[in-house]
Amino acid sequence: MTRVIKRYKNRKLYDTKEKCYISLNDIAELIHQDVMVQVVEKGSGKDITNHILTQIFIEESKSGQSLISTESLFDMIRWGSKTANDYFNTVRQAVSELIPSFSEPKKGKKDEIEELKKRIDKLEKSLEKMEK
């Protein structure tokens, strides 16, 4: 279930479940605990989750906790948000396609290796398209 956080005009963040004000650090802690959050502006109801998550990301990187390499940040800016989203979605999809192969009934080792090679090849082709 998604935890709704409301941001007031004074920029205070209000957790509607716990019925109290929270900080960006509190939201980061919720996310670290695998809690899905949605942040909306109190008056308009506009979803500003991406904006808040970006703020959290910036704050964490200031304290030396950056999760993304400098090269990846350059690429994200160079590509723009749409292409970066496409890239991450492609990687996420490829990984999710690889995971079931380990839980499926055992095939012959040769068949498994061939299947993995095909999936890796598909991922590499997708990434090459995005680099162009």
C-alpha positions in Angstrom: 0.0 0.0 0.0 1.3 3.5 -0.9 1.9 5.9 1.9 0.5 9.4 1.0 2.5 12.4 2.1 1.0 15.9 1.7 3.2 18.9 1.2 1.8 22.2 2.4 2.5 25.6 0.9 5.0 26.2 3.7 6.9 23.1 2.4 6.1 21.0 5.5 5.5 17.3 4.7 2.6 15.6 6.5 2.3 11.8 6.7 -1.4 11.0 6.4 -1.1 7.6 7.9 0.8 8.5 11.0 -0.9 11.9 11.2 2.3 13.9 11.8 4.9 16.1 10.1 7.9 14.3 8.7 11.2 15.3 7.1 12.9 14.2 3.9 15.1 11.9 6.0 12.0 10.3 7.3 10.7 9.7 3.8 14.1 8.3 2.8 13.9 5.9 5.8 10.4 4.7 4.7 11.8 4.0 1.2 14.8 2.1 2.7 12.1 0.0 4.5 10.5 -0.7 1.1 7.5 1.5 1.8 6.0 3.1 -1.4 5.3 6.8 -1.0 3.4 9.3 -3.0 3.9 13.0 -2.3 1.1 15.4 -3.3 0.6 19.1 -3.0 -2.1 19.8 -0.4 -4.0 22.4 -2.4 -3.8 21.1 -5.9 -3.3 17.4 -5.3 -0.5 17.5 -7.9 1.8 14.5 -7.6 5.3 15.8 -6.8 6.8 12.5 -5.8 9.6 12.7 -8.4 10.6 16.2 -7.1 10.8 15.0 -3.5 12.7 11.8 -4.4 15.2 13.9 -6.4 15.6 16.2 -3.3 16.3 13.1 -1.2 18.8 11.8 -3.7 20.6 15.1 -3.7 20.7 15.3 0.1 22.0 11.7 0.3 24.7 12.5 -2.3 25.8 15.5 -0.3 26.6 13.3 2.7 28.7 11.0 0.5 26.1 8.3 0.0 25.8 8.7 -3.8 24.4 5.5 -5.4 25.1 6.5 -9.0 28.6 7.0 -10.5 29.6 10.4 -11.9 29.7 8.8 -15.4 26.1 7.6 -15.0 25.0 11.1 -13.9 26.6 12.6 -16.9 24.8 10.1 -19.2 21.5 10.8 -17.5 21.8 14.5 -18.1 23.1 14.0 -21.6 20.3 11.6 -22.6 17.5 13.5 -20.9 14.9 12.1 -18.6 13.0 10.2 -21.2 16.0 8.3 -22.5 17.3 7.6 -19.0 13.9 6.2 -18.0 13.9 4.0 -21.1 17.4 2.8 -20.2 16.4 1.9 -16.6 13.2 0.3 -17.7 15.1 -1.8 -20.3 17.6 -3.0 -17.6 14.9 -3.6 -15.1 12.9 -5.7 -17.6 16.0 -7.7 -18.7 16.9 -8.5 -15.1 13.3 -9.5 -14.3 13.4 -11.8 -17.4 16.6 -13.4 -16.2 15.4 -14.2 -12.7 12.6 -16.6 -13.5 15.0 -18.8 -15.5 16.6 -19.8 -12.2 13.4 -20.9 -10.6 11.9 -22.7 -13.5 12.1 -26.5 -13.6 15.6 -27.7 -14.5 16.3 -27.9 -18.2 19.5 -29.3 -19.5 22.5 -27.2 -18.7 23.1 -26.6 -22.3 19.5 -25.3 -22.8 19.8 -23.0 -19.8 23.1 -21.5 -21.0 21.6 -20.9 -24.5 18.6 -19.2 -23.0 20.8 -16.9 -20.9 23.0 -16.1 -23.9 19.9 -15.1 -25.9 18.6 -12.9 -23.0 22.0 -11.2 -22.6 22.2 -10.6 -26.3 18.8 -9.0 -26.3 19.8 -6.8 -23.4 23.0 -5.7 -25.2 21.1 -4.9 -28.4 18.7 -2.8 -26.4 21.5 -0.9 -24.7 23.3 -0.3 -28.0 20.1 1.3 -29.5 19.9 3.6 -26.5 23.5 4.7 -26.8 22.9 5.9 -30.4 
